[in-house]
Amino acid sequence: MGSLDARLNSYYEDRVAVDSREMERMTDIYQDLKSKVCEFLHNHLPFDIGDPIDRGSSHEGLKIRHADEFDVLIPLKISGSHWSFETYAVDYCFVKIFERVHDYSIPSNLRQDGYLSAAQVRASFQSAVQRFVNQYVGNYTLKLSTHGPAFTLDVCDRLTKLFSVDLVPLVKLGNTWLVAKPHPDSVGIRNHAEGVLWRRSFTHQESHYIRNISHESKKVLKIVKAMRLDNHNQMGMLPSYVYKLAFLHWYHKEKSSSSISANVVSFLSYLSQVLIEEKLHPYPDSEYNVNILKSFTSNSLLNLAHFIRTIARSETKLMAALSLPSDSHQTANLTHRQIPPTVRVPPNCECYLHWSTHNDAVPGFGQKAHIATELGANIQVWRCLHVTDLDGRNTRFTCNESQFNRIVRLRPEIRNCAVFEFACITEHMQGLNDAAERGVKLSSDFLSAARNEENYQIVIQVVQQNREDLPNLRQAKRVPEED
């Protein structure tokens, strides 16, 4: 397990961990914006709200790869002497909040058939946040969207999306937390009967336990979360919350090891068994009537359980799921001579992260050419995912940040055999982690802007596999090297 431990720890540092400076900067922006949003809501909502409550992976130390998501609960102040709740018999994950004694502090339009409507409360919050966005004057561009169960505030710096904030209305009745996330049957249907349903939230219990788990132990869950993203067709059927909840049960029930690989395998084995049994309760085991897996079909859970168990039983499969070369891959013969000169790392060991390369010599990558751009108003949108050593050593790298980009310095022994992968965040492209499977199609406007820019190095048009590729490389003016 020693070699596997080393590779998993390297994978964690290079592909999973969030840069601490990035997290600090994004958290500062988020906290400042959150205070402004909540002050506006205090003044413009027709009911009282409490102090916002930070939740989610960024708050719990479970965020992976980028500090690009934050979650905040916004409590609606209602009194337990006026309101109570009853469990929804069809699905114990949901409840109805009914009025015991008339509450004059709650507007009548938030009620539906004698119940407090989660849909109406959510719409009221969303309308107020939209007014805040419309009136906002500041350093960032804000956009409100409603994809998913929450409404989401996207925060952008010029063309670059910095992070998103999920804002979720919350009601607290005693020790029961209820959030205004819609029932699946009510999505998009005005005044639907299920619109009154509030979803139970156990985050106030689970967050306490998660935050008391050591950093080393959390690495197990974060590696599996990264695996979920890299194998989204299989593992993406379950939300990341299910993985976190299963991890909590595993951590407190199973004996852990000092070996990170042994713990990853143990957790994957435990998770596959949970999926086979089709039962997962909130943590701690206090709500046995609530089964988080209830809404998933048996076949889908069993298929995923088989996929995860296969990974847990084979080191080669585990490495493949993490997009890492296993010992069976012959990578030693992949030298810089096999990489076209136009896509090599510059000899000064530095390159701006707006410049990226990709090469088909690496096992597991299907595309022979990917995008390489440099500078320009329409091109300042790249964010580094990782740098991979073709010899399989996954060597560490360091980053220096400037206003628009980072500069990567590679160790001299790998400067000529490195592959860069980038995520691009504009409407014209999708991330290169997806592109490795199905290619990226660039708009003609984007390509034109890249080719006409004075200070770009290379543009490589992405082509589908088995079509012409390297002849499509377009060599351009070199960027002057800094002293």
Summary of the structure (lengths in Angstrom):
residues: 483
radius of gyration: 24.7
end to end distance: 44.9
largest distance: 78.9
contacts: 1445
relative contact order: 0.09
helix: 38%
strand: 19%
